[in-house]
Amino acid sequence: MTSGGIVKLDIGGTLFKTSKSTLTKFDGFFKTMLETDVPLNNDEHGEIFVDRDPKHFRYILNYMRDGFVNIPDSKADIQEIQAEAQFYLLDGLVELCKAKIPEELPVKLPIIESDAHLLNLIASSEITGKRVLVIYKNIAGKTSGPEPKFDNQFFMEKHKDNFDIWFRALHPANYEYSHFRVFENSRLVGATGHLANIKRILEPLILNQNCS
């Protein structure tokens, strides 16, 4: 395992060498392993085997050496490094990762504020030739049942070319369920649909639009 204070680690099949003093500098996985009676998982070469992906282990080692490490800007990389830091019980590195991830600002929804606003939007569909999709959703209020999962930002980005998408808050006094309506040439297209069925109902409309 050690030679002159050097520790050999087999992290998911990749060999790393470092000092025992580095591994025991911070409370965590390795300090507990090397300074307590926890049985070591040594392989046939005397290396300590840890069944983890070695991709980000250099960040783990560099943090234990210096108490700080430059973390990449990619959100996916940061989240992966944070997961490894949590496994190795390095609370300081976990906090560095959390601080690195930018706070996501809430999506500003295009909101219909009044009945007059809604009527103007419906009338505009005749001029623009673009269908108006109005989503009645629990923005701030009560509903009659559980809200279906719905990613506003993803949905708007995916369908921005097919629909002029607007949201309207459910009236809290009516305990309404989330639903949607599609308007074209100032007229309602089809019936009111439950938000949980929006994908199934919109697909034929989009297909017909693309084929016309």
C-alpha positions as a LaTeX table, in Angstrom:
\begin{tabular}{lrrr}
\hline
Residue & $x$ (\AA) & $y$ (\AA) & $z$ (\AA) \\
\hline
Met1 & 0.00 & 0.00 & 0.00 \\
Thr2 & 2.69 & 2.49 & 1.00 \\
Ser3 & 6.37 & 2.96 & 0.29 \\
Gly4 & 8.12 & 5.84 & 2.03 \\
Gly5 & 4.76 & 7.45 & 2.79 \\
Ile6 & 3.54 & 7.03 & $-0.81$ \\
Val7 & 0.05 & 5.58 & $-1.27$ \\
Lys8 & $-1.01$ & 3.86 & $-4.48$ \\
Leu9 & $-4.68$ & 4.19 & $-5.37$ \\
Asp10 & $-6.54$ & 2.24 & $-8.02$ \\
Ile11 & $-9.50$ & 4.46 & $-8.85$ \\
Gly12 & $-11.79$ & 2.56 & $-11.20$ \\
Gly13 & $-8.82$ & 0.92 & $-12.91$ \\
Thr14 & $-6.57$ & 4.02 & $-13.13$ \\
Leu15 & $-3.48$ & 4.24 & $-10.91$ \\
Phe16 & $-2.81$ & 7.36 & $-8.84$ \\
Lys17 & 0.11 & 7.93 & $-6.46$ \\
Thr18 & 0.11 & 10.47 & $-3.67$ \\
Ser19 & 1.32 & 10.90 & $-0.09$ \\
Lys20 & $-0.43$ & 9.66 & 2.99 \\
Ser21 & $-0.21$ & 13.18 & 4.42 \\
Thr22 & $-2.21$ & 14.51 & 1.45 \\
Leu23 & $-4.92$ & 11.88 & 1.87 \\
Thr24 & $-5.26$ & 12.55 & 5.61 \\
Lys25 & $-5.12$ & 16.34 & 5.51 \\
Phe26 & $-8.91$ & 16.72 & 5.52 \\
Asp27 & $-11.60$ & 14.77 & 7.33 \\
Gly28 & $-13.27$ & 12.43 & 4.91 \\
Phe29 & $-13.16$ & 9.10 & 3.11 \\
Phe30 & $-9.38$ & 8.62 & 2.94 \\
Lys31 & $-8.58$ & 9.97 & 6.41 \\
Thr32 & $-11.05$ & 7.52 & 7.89 \\
Met33 & $-9.67$ & 4.71 & 5.75 \\
Leu34 & $-6.02$ & 5.29 & 6.64 \\
Glu35 & $-6.30$ & 6.29 & 10.30 \\
Thr36 & $-8.88$ & 3.83 & 11.58 \\
Asp37 & $-9.32$ & 0.07 & 11.60 \\
Val38 & $-11.51$ & 0.07 & 8.50 \\
Pro39 & $-10.39$ & $-2.90$ & 6.33 \\
Leu40 & $-8.56$ & $-1.79$ & 3.19 \\
Asn41 & $-9.71$ & $-3.05$ & $-0.20$ \\
Asn42 & $-6.26$ & $-3.88$ & $-1.60$ \\
Asp43 & $-5.87$ & $-5.48$ & $-5.02$ \\
Glu44 & $-3.24$ & $-8.05$ & $-6.02$ \\
His45 & $-0.63$ & $-5.30$ & $-6.45$ \\
Gly46 & $-1.18$ & $-3.86$ & $-2.99$ \\
Glu47 & $-3.01$ & $-0.84$ & $-4.37$ \\
Ile48 & $-6.09$ & 0.49 & $-2.60$ \\
Phe49 & $-9.02$ & $-0.08$ & $-4.95$ \\
Val50 & $-11.91$ & 2.41 & $-5.01$ \\
Asp51 & $-14.77$ & 1.61 & $-7.36$ \\
Arg52 & $-15.32$ & 5.14 & $-8.72$ \\
Asp53 & $-14.95$ & 6.81 & $-12.11$ \\
Pro54 & $-11.39$ & 8.23 & $-12.32$ \\
Lys55 & $-12.41$ & 11.04 & $-14.70$ \\
His56 & $-12.38$ & 13.81 & $-12.08$ \\
Phe57 & $-10.15$ & 12.28 & $-9.43$ \\
Arg58 & $-7.33$ & 14.74 & $-10.13$ \\
Tyr59 & $-9.63$ & 17.50 & $-8.83$ \\
Ile60 & $-10.15$ & 15.47 & $-5.68$ \\
Leu61 & $-6.40$ & 15.06 & $-5.20$ \\
Asn62 & $-5.57$ & 18.69 & $-5.96$ \\
Tyr63 & $-8.17$ & 19.86 & $-3.48$ \\
Met64 & $-6.71$ & 17.62 & $-0.77$ \\
Arg65 & $-3.22$ & 18.95 & $-1.55$ \\
Asp66 & $-4.02$ & 22.66 & $-1.49$ \\
Gly67 & $-7.47$ & 23.11 & 0.03 \\
Phe68 & $-8.58$ & 24.69 & $-3.24$ \\
Val69 & $-8.88$ & 23.69 & $-6.89$ \\
Asn70 & $-9.83$ & 25.45 & $-10.12$ \\
Ile71 & $-13.11$ & 23.87 & $-11.20$ \\
Pro72 & $-14.12$ & 23.88 & $-14.89$ \\
Asp73 & $-17.00$ & 26.07 & $-16.04$ \\
Ser74 & $-19.13$ & 23.30 & $-17.51$ \\
Lys75 & $-22.21$ & 22.74 & $-15.37$ \\
Ala76 & $-22.13$ & 19.01 & $-16.15$ \\
Asp77 & $-18.49$ & 18.76 & $-15.00$ \\
Ile78 & $-19.20$ & 20.75 & $-11.85$ \\
Gln79 & $-22.09$ & 18.45 & $-10.93$ \\
Glu80 & $-19.96$ & 15.35 & $-11.57$ \\
Ile81 & $-17.11$ & 16.73 & $-9.43$ \\
Gln82 & $-19.59$ & 17.59 & $-6.70$ \\
Ala83 & $-20.92$ & 14.03 & $-6.73$ \\
Glu84 & $-17.36$ & 12.70 & $-6.32$ \\
Ala85 & $-16.65$ & 15.20 & $-3.54$ \\
Gln86 & $-19.77$ & 14.00 & $-1.74$ \\
Phe87 & $-18.63$ & 10.39 & $-2.06$ \\
Tyr88 & $-15.18$ & 11.22 & $-0.66$ \\
Leu89 & $-16.84$ & 13.30 & 2.12 \\
Leu90 & $-14.97$ & 16.49 & 1.23 \\
Asp91 & $-17.43$ & 19.12 & 2.43 \\
Gly92 & $-15.19$ & 22.03 & 1.43 \\
Leu93 & $-15.02$ & 20.87 & $-2.19$ \\
Val94 & $-18.77$ & 20.31 & $-2.23$ \\
Glu95 & $-19.25$ & 23.95 & $-1.23$ \\
Leu96 & $-16.81$ & 25.12 & $-3.92$ \\
Cys97 & $-18.87$ & 23.27 & $-6.51$ \\
Lys98 & $-22.12$ & 24.72 & $-5.25$ \\
Ala99 & $-20.68$ & 28.25 & $-5.40$ \\
Lys100 & $-19.46$ & 27.65 & $-8.96$ \\
Ile101 & $-22.87$ & 26.74 & $-10.36$ \\
Pro102 & $-24.63$ & 29.98 & $-11.37$ \\
Glu103 & $-28.07$ & 30.59 & $-9.93$ \\
Glu104 & $-30.67$ & 29.97 & $-12.60$ \\
Leu105 & $-33.01$ & 32.89 & $-12.99$ \\
Pro106 & $-36.71$ & 32.03 & $-13.22$ \\
Val107 & $-38.12$ & 32.12 & $-16.71$ \\
Lys108 & $-40.19$ & 35.22 & $-17.39$ \\
Leu109 & $-43.46$ & 33.91 & $-18.73$ \\
Pro110 & $-45.53$ & 35.84 & $-21.25$ \\
Ile111 & $-48.64$ & 36.41 & $-19.15$ \\
Ile112 & $-52.13$ & 37.36 & $-20.34$ \\
Glu113 & $-53.26$ & 40.02 & $-17.90$ \\
Ser114 & $-56.90$ & 40.53 & $-18.89$ \\
Asp115 & $-59.77$ & 39.33 & $-21.05$ \\
Ala116 & $-59.15$ & 42.23 & $-23.43$ \\
His117 & $-55.53$ & 41.16 & $-23.80$ \\
Leu118 & $-56.66$ & 37.63 & $-24.62$ \\
Leu119 & $-59.13$ & 38.85 & $-27.25$ \\
Asn120 & $-56.44$ & 40.95 & $-28.91$ \\
Leu121 & $-54.12$ & 37.94 & $-29.07$ \\
Ile122 & $-56.82$ & 35.74 & $-30.57$ \\
Ala123 & $-57.59$ & 38.40 & $-33.17$ \\
Ser124 & $-53.90$ & 38.73 & $-34.03$ \\
Ser125 & $-53.76$ & 35.07 & $-35.10$ \\
Glu126 & $-55.78$ & 36.01 & $-38.17$ \\
Ile127 & $-53.18$ & 38.63 & $-39.11$ \\
Thr128 & $-50.00$ & 36.74 & $-38.28$ \\
Gly129 & $-51.23$ & 33.33 & $-39.47$ \\
Lys130 & $-49.66$ & 31.84 & $-36.34$ \\
Arg131 & $-51.70$ & 29.78 & $-33.93$ \\
Val132 & $-52.05$ & 31.17 & $-30.43$ \\
Leu133 & $-51.59$ & 28.64 & $-27.63$ \\
Val134 & $-52.90$ & 29.75 & $-24.25$ \\
Ile135 & $-51.85$ & 27.67 & $-21.25$ \\
Tyr136 & $-53.96$ & 28.10 & $-18.13$ \\
Lys137 & $-51.65$ & 27.12 & $-15.33$ \\
Asn138 & $-51.23$ & 27.33 & $-11.58$ \\
Ile139 & $-48.95$ & 30.37 & $-11.54$ \\
Ala140 & $-50.21$ & 31.55 & $-8.15$ \\
Gly141 & $-53.32$ & 29.90 & $-6.78$ \\
Lys142 & $-55.11$ & 26.66 & $-5.97$ \\
Thr143 & $-56.22$ & 23.90 & $-8.30$ \\
Ser144 & $-58.63$ & 21.01 & $-7.98$ \\
Gly145 & $-55.88$ & 18.38 & $-8.17$ \\
Pro146 & $-52.16$ & 17.76 & $-8.44$ \\
Glu147 & $-50.32$ & 19.82 & $-11.05$ \\
Pro148 & $-48.85$ & 17.87 & $-13.99$ \\
Lys149 & $-45.10$ & 18.21 & $-14.46$ \\
Phe150 & $-44.50$ & 20.90 & $-17.05$ \\
Asp151 & $-41.19$ & 22.56 & $-17.98$ \\
Asn152 & $-42.21$ & 26.04 & $-19.15$ \\
Gln153 & $-38.86$ & 27.02 & $-20.63$ \\
Phe154 & $-38.31$ & 23.75 & $-22.49$ \\
Phe155 & $-41.83$ & 23.78 & $-23.89$ \\
Met156 & $-41.61$ & 27.40 & $-25.12$ \\
Glu157 & $-38.24$ & 26.80 & $-26.77$ \\
Lys158 & $-39.42$ & 23.61 & $-28.46$ \\
His159 & $-42.68$ & 25.02 & $-29.87$ \\
Lys160 & $-41.86$ & 28.70 & $-30.44$ \\
Asp161 & $-41.91$ & 28.21 & $-34.23$ \\
Asn162 & $-45.31$ & 26.53 & $-34.25$ \\
Phe163 & $-47.26$ & 28.61 & $-31.75$ \\
Asp164 & $-47.48$ & 32.05 & $-30.21$ \\
Ile165 & $-47.40$ & 30.79 & $-26.62$ \\
Trp166 & $-48.97$ & 32.65 & $-23.71$ \\
Phe167 & $-49.83$ & 31.78 & $-20.12$ \\
Arg168 & $-52.78$ & 32.77 & $-18.01$ \\
Ala169 & $-53.10$ & 32.21 & $-14.29$ \\
Leu170 & $-55.87$ & 29.98 & $-13.03$ \\
His171 & $-58.46$ & 31.80 & $-10.96$ \\
Pro172 & $-57.85$ & 30.66 & $-7.36$ \\
Ala173 & $-61.53$ & 30.96 & $-6.43$ \\
Asn174 & $-62.58$ & 28.49 & $-9.12$ \\
Tyr175 & $-60.16$ & 25.69 & $-8.20$ \\
Glu176 & $-59.59$ & 25.07 & $-11.91$ \\
Tyr177 & $-57.35$ & 22.36 & $-13.34$ \\
Ser178 & $-54.46$ & 23.22 & $-15.64$ \\
His179 & $-55.53$ & 23.23 & $-19.26$ \\
Phe180 & $-54.82$ & 24.82 & $-22.63$ \\
Arg181 & $-56.58$ & 26.20 & $-25.70$ \\
Val182 & $-55.39$ & 26.72 & $-29.27$ \\
Phe183 & $-56.71$ & 29.54 & $-31.44$ \\
Glu184 & $-56.30$ & 29.99 & $-35.19$ \\
Asn185 & $-57.80$ & 32.72 & $-37.38$ \\
Ser186 & $-59.66$ & 34.07 & $-34.34$ \\
Arg187 & $-61.33$ & 30.70 & $-33.69$ \\
Leu188 & $-60.84$ & 27.95 & $-31.12$ \\
Val189 & $-59.19$ & 24.87 & $-32.65$ \\
Gly190 & $-60.63$ & 21.71 & $-31.13$ \\
Ala191 & $-61.72$ & 21.44 & $-27.52$ \\
Thr192 & $-60.09$ & 22.58 & $-24.30$ \\
Gly193 & $-57.38$ & 20.09 & $-23.36$ \\
His194 & $-55.98$ & 19.01 & $-20.02$ \\
Leu195 & $-52.36$ & 20.13 & $-19.63$ \\
Ala196 & $-51.27$ & 16.54 & $-18.94$ \\
Asn197 & $-52.37$ & 15.64 & $-22.49$ \\
Ile198 & $-50.81$ & 18.61 & $-24.27$ \\
Lys199 & $-48.10$ & 16.64 & $-26.08$ \\
Arg200 & $-50.53$ & 14.05 & $-27.47$ \\
Ile201 & $-53.05$ & 16.67 & $-28.61$ \\
Leu202 & $-50.60$ & 19.14 & $-30.14$ \\
Glu203 & $-48.60$ & 16.62 & $-32.20$ \\
Pro204 & $-51.32$ & 16.16 & $-34.90$ \\
Leu205 & $-51.79$ & 19.95 & $-35.11$ \\
Ile206 & $-48.07$ & 20.47 & $-35.64$ \\
Leu207 & $-47.90$ & 17.65 & $-38.19$ \\
Asn208 & $-50.81$ & 19.08 & $-40.17$ \\
Gln209 & $-49.27$ & 22.53 & $-40.03$ \\
Asn210 & $-45.91$ & 21.29 & $-41.30$ \\
Cys211 & $-47.55$ & 19.36 & $-44.12$ \\
Ser212 & $-49.75$ & 22.21 & $-45.29$ \\
\hline
\end{tabular}
